[in-house]
Amino acid sequence: MSAIAKLMQAMLASFKDLIPIILVVSFFEIFVLHQAPAELGSILIGLVFIVLGLTFFVFGLEMGLFPIGESLAEALARKGSVFWLVIFSFSLGFGTTLAEPALTAVANEAAQVAANARAIEANEQAMSTYAMGLRITVAISVGLAILLGVVRILKGWPIHYLIIGGYIIVMILTSFAPANIIGIAYDSGGVTTSTITVPLVTALGVGLASVIKGRNPMLDGFGLIAFASLSPMIFVLIYGMVFLN
């Protein structure tokens, strides 16, 4: 019964999260465009599916991904093996990023645009190779970013110096990178931190900071997502400079 009650609470919370979007769309449809939404029935059914999807997704995070990330981080930290902790952090960042649906969509779209602009050959193999190259580049960058973030937690390094240094590198690389890769590079930082990566990486950082003596989960446990957003910009800019120049 408690699980059902929590599920209903999560469903209500998901509906509340959608209310601002519904109000904005309704306002423009009624007061700006002066028309009723087309296919209103389909839209309402879609909203129901969205509420259900968000509900089960959030519920699944709380029941599965967050506990898994925290327990693995705590177990590896207690084991005292920095080597395996570093391997795990890189593998987690690489694997979750490669599986991100948003990254796949952006990489495929980027390949299509590159083919239309004749930056690559306009055939299926060339576009597939280009998209997979982007995905692997971003996945490696996120893996290394999570690795760096874990080392930061272990060493207690100030996060702001690393972030500032990273953005300085981005600005320098932007000056030399091909113009047709810059926007993709910047967007890649956003799509990597999506539905799969964020829960596990956040749980990893919080779980690790919770068991290491002298670390505060609030101060040291967060920040891994910032690294995961920053590093793809650097690596994709370099990718463009190597393969598109």
Secondary structure, DSSP 8 states (H G I E B T S, - for coil): -HHHHHHHHHHHHHHHHHHHHHHHHHHIIIIIS-S--TTHHHHHHHHHHHHHHHHHHHHHIIIIIHHHHHHHHHHHHHHT-HHHHHHHHHHHHHHHHHT-HHHHHHHHHHHHHHHHTTSS-SSHHHHHHHHHHHHHHHHHHHHHHHHHHHHHHHHT--HHHHHHHHHHHHHHHHHHS-HHHHHHHHHHHHHTSSTTHHHHHHHHHHHHHHHSTT--HHHHSS-HHHHHHHHHHHHHHHHHHHH--
